[in-house]
Amino acid sequence: MSANADSKAAIGMRVRRHIRAELYDDSGDSARGIAIYTLSDPRSIREVRYVGQTQSPPRRFAQHLHTARLWLPDEVPWWVKSPKLLPLYTWIRALYAEDRRMPVMVVAAWAGSICEARVLERARIIECLKARIEILNIEREVLGRQGQLI
């Protein structure tokens, strides 16, 4: 089925329901500060595809899904401002094209400061890269070139 088989309004309703149902806090901490989160395929949430940070997980999850513009035809996504982000949004669109799946968001940790959040996010990215997980973060190339992977 084509990713754009439904109207923008129908997809918007589906996205809102999905965010309420598929955003999990696995941190074991109180939800305050900056969340370190992952996006994964709902069929295998342990296989992380993206690591990020945000002060508002529901809002950021909505931004990811909205930026993929699931209601538009399957063509070159001209709306993605940074070419480096194209793999992430192509992946989200491909998930949706397969039985209308969308990623799952899991909050892994909460940080008390921007500096701590960046350290935790980078550590999670490095952990994924060491495990040879095919993440879609821009940092995967930079960290690999810097010899940060053992």
Sequence and secondary structure as in RCSB ss.txt:
>XXXX:A:sequence
MSANADSKAAIGMRVRRHIRAELYDDSGDSARGIAIYTLSDPRSIREVRYVGQTQSPPRRFAQHLHTARLWLPDE
VPWWVKSPKLLPLYTWIRALYAEDRRMPVMVVAAWAGSICEARVLERARIIECLKARIEILNIEREVLGRQGQLI
>XXXX:A:secstr
  TTSS HHHHHHHHHHHHHHSEEE S S S SEEEEEEE TT TTSEEEEEEES HHHHHHHHHHHTTTTS SS
  TT SSGGGHHHHHHHHHHHHTTT   EEEEEEEESSHHHHHHHHHHHHHHHHHTT     THHHHHHHTT   
